[in-house]
Amino acid sequence: MVSPDDSAGSPSSHVVTVDGRQPSEAIISAIATLSGTDAASLPPLYDVIDPEALDSLYEHVRERNGGDSSAYQIVFPYEGYEVCVEFDGRIRLETS
């Protein structure tokens, strides 16, 4: 689910929860929803970050830290958004 981030004070900021999905899947799904397009028509996420490495790192950090992973994040640009994968289960999308 994509929701506006009220705490950021900007309508161009959105928060996505991973909710049991891989972070790479959540990112593609959210950006497709926000842009009103089909996920298959987006450029490969692999053009900016290795999705398998992202998903593996996310899982590893969360398992190793027992859920206390809020100090970790990965930030990268994708399709006009600054994507911030927070290891507490949230993904922030801000227009760049």
Residue pairs with C-beta under 8 A, 6 or more apart in sequence:
1 16
1 17
1 19
2 14
2 15
2 16
2 30
2 33
2 34
2 93
3 14
3 15
3 16
4 11
4 13
4 14
4 15
5 13
5 14
5 15
5 92
8 92
8 94
10 94
12 94
12 95
13 92
13 93
13 94
13 95
14 30
14 34
14 92
14 93
14 94
15 90
15 91
15 92
15 93
16 26
16 27
16 29
16 30
16 90
16 91
16 92
16 93
17 26
17 89
17 90
17 91
18 26
18 58
18 89
18 90
18 91
19 26
19 89
21 29
22 51
22 55
22 58
23 54
23 55
23 58
23 85
23 91
24 45
24 51
24 52
24 54
24 55
26 91
27 45
27 78
27 83
27 85
27 91
27 93
28 39
28 42
28 45
29 39
30 91
30 93
31 42
31 78
31 79
31 81
31 93
32 38
32 39
32 41
32 42
34 81
34 93
35 42
35 79
42 79
43 79
45 51
45 78
48 76
48 77
48 78
49 74
49 76
49 78
54 74
54 85
57 74
58 85
58 87
61 69
61 72
61 87
62 69
62 87
65 72
65 87
69 87
69 88
70 86
70 87
70 88
71 87
72 86
72 87
73 84
73 85
73 86
73 87
74 84
74 85
75 82
75 83
75 84
75 85
76 82
76 83
77 83
77 96
80 95
80 96
81 93
81 94
81 95
81 96
82 93
82 94
82 95
82 96
83 91
83 92
83 93
84 91
84 92
84 93
84 94
85 91
86 92
